[in-house]
Amino acid sequence: MDRITRIKNSMDVRQGLNNQAVGLLPLLLLIVLNYFYTYLVSFVIASIVCLISLATFWGLLRGRRYQFMLLPTAITLALYSLFLILRLDPVLYLHSPLLTEWLLVAVLSAAGFMQRIIIRRVRHSRRPALRQASLRTALNEFFFIARITQNAYTLHLFILLFHMILPEADQSLWVERLLHREAPLIIGVGIMVYEQIRLSMMKEGLAGEAWLPVVDLKGHVIGRVAQSVSLSRRAGHYRHPVVRIAVICDGMLYLTTHTADAAGEIDLPLTDYVLFGRTPEQTARELTGYTRLGHTEAKPRLLISYPYDDAHVSRLISLYIVHLRSESALSDCTRGHEGKLWTPRQIDDNLHSGLFSPCFEQEYPYLRQTALEADRYAAAATPSPSLLEAPQTPESAPMHSSPM
């Protein structure tokens, strides 16, 4: 798949990669304004900014950019308003920034407890698969940033508490000012900068990422996932389509050793994942070089499709066969692979010895009864070029005795 197609396929996921830490801005604004205005004026300005942000991201931009951090921010401001209603003026006058920080930690802690419930409801929703992908991506980013924010501010609160219980002689005025005024702002801005750098790196990586379709047992595409993400998941998490091609020449199978995937086990030479937006037929033709070379005999033919599961992978395999009659066609079809031709007897003698891959051992009985047997009969019915009738020479012409 070319670069343009990969970028197009990744756009729905990349739309969910928004800087969720930006949703902290109304609270950081509240903390800053507390040092210049009264806590009431600061609260009103921060609340107006929060409402405008909610109307923007959950109104005008709804469905395109998800800003979930604004929801904990709004809840924090709503809880802050309770202190205004209860007229706890002394607390707000002295500890308004500290109270804001403590309320945010409490709200983020509650959001963390609800993470599994929220993710489960989104997963079982009736949203289209591609739109759900961006939503789940944004949710994952939100919970990631929420944990970082919660841990950072919790640590700050503990350090502040430790400094407050120190003896007065051990307390420092500039340290106290740093912890009360600058530290909350440094933490918030630092989280936003960190997240922006991380997202920029992720988006650059996704632009060149290979995307794999997620299929069911019938081969229907139900989603897609980046190949690097799929390989990092636990076993059997996603089922991907895979093309495997058996190369047959003169009644023998061409096999090679795959050191990358199967720890040195012998297997079919041509095997690969089907990328998103491609078909198994297209992938098979590219693997054999049929689209590049145009050899008629190198055209792959589908033999069988079946699900394959083991302790490491979950696949829907499309097994193709290619019948070759010449060494040049074999060399072109298996270019870049070092292997050799195996007779059915050689394979039978080494089955179940750990020499072949489990996937090949599962496929071989079917291959022998169908493709190899058909190739053997076809070879027996077709005369060898060396046995075809050739022009007779004086040396090769039969001798007839002349009549007496």
N, C-alpha and C positions, 0 to 999 in steps of 0.2 A: 504494500500500500504506500503510495507516495506521501510526501510531507503535507501537501494541501489537504488530502483526504483525512489524514490523521488529525490535523488541526481542527477540521470540521467535525469529526467524530468526538473530539474531546471538549467541544465548546459547552455542552450541557453540564459537564462536571466542573469545568473551570468557572462557570457562572456561580457555582456554590462556594468558590474559594474567595470569599470576601474577608476583609480584616474585621473580625468580630470585636476586636478590642476598641474600635472606634465608638462603639456604643457606650463606653465609659466616659465620653466627653462631657455630658451634662453633669455627672457627679464631680469630675475634676473641676469643672467650671464652678460648681457650688463651693468646693473647698477653696479655690482661689478667691472668689468674691467675698468669702467670710473675713478675709483680712483687709478688705477695703470698705465693705458695707455691713449693714446689720444682717443677722441670720435670716430675717424675714425677707428682706429685699433679695438676698442671695438665693433663697429658696424659690422665690417667684420667678426670677430670671432663669434659673436652671430648669424649672418646671416647664416654662414656655419653650425653651430650646428642646427639651425632651419631647414635648407634644408635637412640635414641628417635625422633629426627626421621625417620630412614629408615623405621622401622616405621610411623610415622604417615602419611607422604606416599606410601610405596610399599607400604603394607598397607591401612590403614583407608581412606585417601583415594585409593587407586590407581584410575586411570581418570577421576577427577574433577578433581584438581589435580596437575599435574606440577611437581616441584621438582628439576630436573636439576642444579642447582649443588651439591646435597648429595653427588652422586657424586664430583666432583673433590675436595670437602672430605674425604670418606671415604678417597679414595686418598692424599691428602696426609697424613692422619693415619697411614695404613698405612705410608707411606714414613718418616714420623717415627719410627715404632716400630722401624724397622731400626737407627736410631742408638742406641736403648735396648738392642736385642739385641747390637749390636756393642760396647756399653759405651764409647761415645765421650762420657764424662761431661764432660770439659773443654769440648768444643764446645757441648754442650747447656747447660752452666752459664753460659757467657758469651754465647752467640748463639742461644738457643732461639727468640725472636721472629723474628730475622733468618733463621734456618734454615726456619722455618715459611713465611715469606713467599717465600723462594727456591723451596721445593718447590711451592708453589701456582702460581707463575709457570711452572714446568716442566710441571706437569700441565695447566694451561690451554693452554699452547703445543701440547702433544700433542693435546688435544681440538680445537684449531683445525685441525690437519692432517687430522683425521678427519671434519671437518664434511661435506664432500661425500659421503663414503661413507655416513655416518649418514642424511643427508637422502635419498639415493637409495634406501636400504633401506626407509625409512618410506614413501616415495612409491610403491614397488612392493609394499607389503605388502597383505594381504587385509582390512585393517580397513575397516569401513563408511566411506563418504566423509565423513560429518559428524563422526564420531569422529576420523578421521584429520586433519581440519581443525584441531581443538583441539590435537592432538598436535604437528602441524607448527608451529602458532603458538607453543606452549610451547618447542619446540626452537629456533625462530628467536630468541625472546626470550633463551633461554639463551646461544646463541652470540654474540648482541649484547652481553649483559652480560659474558660471558667475555672478549671482546676488550677491553672497557673496563677490566675488572679487571686483566687481564694488562698492558695498556699503563700503567695507573696505577701498579701495584706495580713494574713494570720501571723506570719513570722514577724512582720513589722509591729503588730500589736503586742506580741510577747516581748519583743525587744524594748518597746516603749514601757510596758508594765515593769520589766526588770529594772529599767533606768529609774522609774518613779519610786521603787521600793529601796533604792540604794540610799545609804546615809547622805545627808545633805552635803557633807564635806566631800563626798566622792562624785557628786553630780556636777556636770559641766553645763554652763549656760548655752554655749554654741551647739553642743550635742543635743540638748533639750529642744532648741529651736529647729535644728535639723530634723529631729524625729517628729516634731509636731507639724512643721510647715512644709519643708522641702521634700521629705521622704515620700509622703503619699503621692505627690506630683511626679517625682522621679520614677516611682514604681509604675504609675499609670502610663506615662509617656514611654518608659522603657519597654513595657509590654507591647504597646502599639508599634514601636519601631521594630522590635524583634519579630512580631507577627508579619509585618509588611515585608521584611527581608525574607522570611521563611516562605511566604506565599509567592513572592517573585521567583524564588528558586524552584518552587514546585511547578509553577506555570510554565517556566522554561523547559523543565523536564517533561511535562505532559505534552508540550508541542511536538516533541519527537518520539513520544511513547507509542508502542504498539498496543492495539486494543483487541481484546479477545471477546467473542460473543459467549454469553452464558446460555446454554440450551437445556431443554428437558430431554427425557428419554426418547421422544419422537423426533427430536431435531429442531423443534420450534425455538426460535431465539426469544428469550425472555428478559434479556438485559445484556450488559457489557461491562467489562472491567479492564483496567490497565494490566498488561502482562506482568509488570513488576509487582503490582499489588497482589495479583492472583498467586504468584509464586511464593509470596511471603505469608499467605494465609495457611490455616491449618488444613490437614489432609481432607480432601473431599468437599471443601467448602463450595467450589464452583465446578460445574461440568462444562468442559470446552470441547468443541469438535476438533478432531485430529485426522489427518490424511496419512495413510500408510500405503506404500506401493511395493508390491512384489515384482521383481524383475526376473523374468524367466527367459533362458536362452538354451536352446537345444535340450530341453527337458530337465535343465538344472536351475537351481535358484542362486541368484547372486546375493551374497550376504557379506556384511562388514561388521567391524567392531565399533561400538559407540562407547567412547570413554567418558563423555560428558554426562549422559543421563543415566546410564545403567551400569556403571562401575566395571567397564570392560566386557560386557556381555555381547554376544554376537546377535545381530538383529537385521531386519530389512534395511537397505541403505537409504531409502527415501522416505522420510517421515517428518511432518511439521504440523504446527497448529494452523487452523484456518482463521485468518484475521477477520475482524469485524468488517462487514460490507463485502466480503468475498464468499464464494461458494466452494464446496469441496472439489468440484470439477475444475474450477479455475486454478485452485491450489495444486491439484494433481498435474495439470498440464504444465504449470510453471516448474514443478519439481523435476519432471522428466525432460524438460527442455523442448516439449512438443511445440509450444507457442514460439520458441526461439529458433529451433532447428527445422521444424516442419516435417520431420520424418513420419511417414504414415504408420510404420510399425511401432513407433514410440508413443502412439496415442493410448492413453490409459483407459481402461474399462473398469467400471465399478463391479466388484464381486459381491460384497456384503457390507452392511452397516450394523454395528452392534455396540452396546455399552460395555465399557471396561472400567473396573474399579479395583484398586488395591490399597495398600496402606498409605500411599503417597499421592495418588492422582485419581481423578474422576473424569473420564473421557467418553465421548461418543465417537467411535472410530469408524471411518470409511475406508475399507480395504480395497485398493485398486490393483490391477495386474497389468503388466506390459510384456508382450511376447516379442522377443527380438530374435533375428536370424543371422546377424552379422556381427563381427567383432567391432567394426567401426560404430555401429549403432549402440552397442553395449558401452563402448568407451565414451560416446557422447552423452548417453543417458545417465551414466554413473560418474560423470566428471566431478573431481574433487573428493571422491570416496575411494579408499583403498580396501578392496575385498577380493573375493574369489568366488568361483562357481562351485556349488555343492550339489552332489547327486542326492536323490532321495535316500539311497542306502546309507550314505555318509551321515545324513541328518538323523535317520532312524537310529543309527548306532550311538549317537551322542545325545539323544533326547533325554530330558530329566536328569542330566548330569551337572547342571549348573552352568553349562557352556553357553546356552542360548537364553535370551530374555524371556521372562514369563509370558509376555504378550505374544511373542512369536510362537512359543510352544502351544499356546491356545489356538493360534490361527493355522498352524501347520497341518493338522489332520484334514481340515477343510480344504486347504490349498492342494494337498496331495490328491484328494479324491476328485477334485474339480479341475483346476487350472493345469496342474502338472500332468494329470492323466490325459486331459484333452491335448496338451502340447505333445505328449509322447505319441498319441495316435496320429496327430497331424504330421509329425516328423516322419512317422513310418509310412504314411500315405504319399508323402511328397518325395520324389526321387532326388537324390543328392546331385548337385551340379556336375560333379565329376563322373556320374553315371549316365548323364544325358547323352543321347546319340550325338556323335561328333563326326566330322567329315573323315572318311576313310583314306588312309595313306597306303602306299604300297607295302609298308612294313606291317600295317595293322589290318590290311584287307585279307579276308579269308581265302585260303587256297583251295582251288577246285581241281580235281584231277581231270585231265582231258580224256575224252572218250577214245577208246582204242579203235 
